[in-house]
Amino acid sequence: MDPNLKKPNSLFIVSWNSQSVNPKKTELADFMHSNNVDILLLQETYLRPHTAFRIANYITYRDDRVHTNRGGGTAILIKRT
């Protein structure tokens, strides 16, 4: 999506089932910045509470699944204004 095509006063919201987001963090950050994503909804992050996960210029809200050995977890990233 061309960021210049975004209408004024609109939101660009993306939902993505990441199936382990940490190894894809650089690619995800590039996509978010180049496409001017306002809100990102992540599923299957596979993150644990002790794992740091941040993307510049975004506030991250996480719900890590702690009672399983694999899978789960969600996150919402909202662009700072």
Residue pairs with C-beta under 8 A, 6 or more apart in sequence:
1 12
1 35
3 34
3 35
3 36
6 12
6 36
11 38
11 39
12 35
12 36
12 37
12 38
12 39
13 37
13 38
13 39
13 40
13 41
14 32
14 35
14 37
14 39
14 40
14 41
15 40
15 41
15 42
15 43
16 28
16 40
16 41
16 42
16 43
17 42
17 43
17 44
18 24
18 28
18 42
18 43
18 44
18 45
18 46
19 44
19 46
20 44
20 45
20 46
21 28
21 42
21 45
21 46
21 47
21 53
21 75
22 46
22 47
22 51
22 53
25 53
25 55
28 40
28 55
29 55
29 56
31 37
32 40
32 55
32 58
32 77
33 57
37 79
38 78
38 79
39 76
39 77
39 78
39 79
40 58
40 75
40 76
40 77
41 74
41 75
41 76
42 74
42 75
42 76
42 77
43 73
43 74
44 71
44 72
44 73
45 53
45 62
45 64
45 72
45 73
45 74
45 75
46 70
46 71
46 72
46 73
47 53
47 62
47 64
47 73
47 75
48 64
48 66
49 64
49 66
51 64
53 60
53 62
53 75
54 60
55 77
57 79
57 80
58 77
58 78
58 79
58 80
59 77
59 78
59 80
60 75
60 76
60 77
61 75
61 76
61 77
61 78
62 73
62 74
62 75
63 73
63 74
63 75
64 72
64 73
65 71
65 72
65 73
